[in-house]
Each structure stands twice: as C-alpha cells, then as structure tokens.
Amino acid sequence: MRMAEKNKFQGEKQSSNAQKDPDDWVTKDEPSTGAQRSYLHTLATEAGEDVDENLTKGEASKKIEELQQKTGRGAKAK
C-alpha cells in the first residue's frame, strides 16, 4: 500500500472512530484523559458550569459534546 493510500485509510479509520458512541467504547470506563479534562475545564468555564473531575472517558466525551452545543464550540455545535 502506498503512503498516500495508507494515510487516507488511517484518516477514514480515525473519522469512523470519532463517530462511535462513547457507550460502545471498550475504554469508556477508564479515567478521562488529561486532554479531556483540560478541554472540559475550558468549556465548563465558558458555559458557567462546574464539571466533575472524576468522569470516565465515556462520560467526559458526552459532557464535552453537551458543552460544545451549549457554548457553540466544536464541529457539532449549531
């Protein structure tokens, strides 16, 4: 497989994973990542909300989506 084809395939694979429901993630019950916690803090500050620091990866992902909608940030924001 040529490099361009490999990169395209990896990009498609990453895109499909990004669309996967957090409830279906194998790692959904693991602690949230540092990046998730940082972004949640930013979004929560903008939204004027408090966020639990002990969310799982799945919970953090759902809260990020919720706060993106509320603040108008992110790809899914309207």
C-alpha positions in Angstrom: 0.0 0.0 0.0 1.4 3.4 -1.0 1.9 6.0 1.7 -0.9 8.3 0.4 -3.3 5.3 0.4 -2.2 4.3 3.9 -2.7 7.8 5.2 -6.2 8.1 3.6 -7.2 4.7 5.1 -5.9 5.8 8.6 -7.8 9.1 8.2 -11.0 7.2 7.4 -10.5 4.8 10.3 -10.0 7.7 12.7 -13.0 9.5 11.4 -15.2 6.4 11.9 -13.9 6.0 15.5 -14.7 9.6 16.3 -18.3 8.9 15.4 -18.6 5.9 17.6 -21.0 6.2 20.6 -19.0 6.6 23.8 -21.2 3.9 25.3 -19.7 1.4 22.8 -16.1 2.3 23.6 -14.0 -0.5 25.2 -12.2 2.1 27.3 -15.4 4.0 28.3 -15.0 3.2 32.0 -11.3 4.2 32.2 -10.5 7.6 33.8 -10.8 10.6 31.5 -7.6 11.7 29.7 -5.7 14.9 30.6 -6.8 16.3 27.3 -10.4 15.6 28.0 -10.2 17.2 31.5 -8.4 20.3 30.1 -11.0 20.8 27.3 -13.9 20.2 29.7 -12.5 22.8 32.1 -12.3 25.3 29.2 -15.9 24.5 28.0 -17.3 24.5 31.6 -15.7 27.9 32.3 -17.3 29.3 29.1 -20.7 27.7 29.9 -20.6 28.8 33.6 -20.8 25.3 34.8 -18.9 23.0 37.2 -17.6 19.6 36.0 -16.8 16.5 38.0 -13.1 15.9 37.8 -13.6 12.2 38.2 -15.5 11.5 35.0 -14.7 8.4 32.9 -13.6 8.7 29.3 -17.2 7.9 28.1 -18.8 10.4 30.5 -16.2 13.1 29.6 -16.9 12.6 25.9 -20.6 13.0 26.4 -20.2 16.1 28.6 -17.8 17.6 26.0 -20.5 17.2 23.3 -23.1 18.7 25.6 -20.9 21.7 26.5 -19.9 22.2 22.8 -23.6 22.6 22.0 -24.1 25.0 24.8 -21.1 27.1 24.0 -21.2 26.9 20.2 -17.8 25.3 20.0 -16.8 22.1 18.2 -17.8 20.5 14.9 -21.3 19.5 16.0 -22.2 22.9 17.5 -25.1 24.7 15.9 
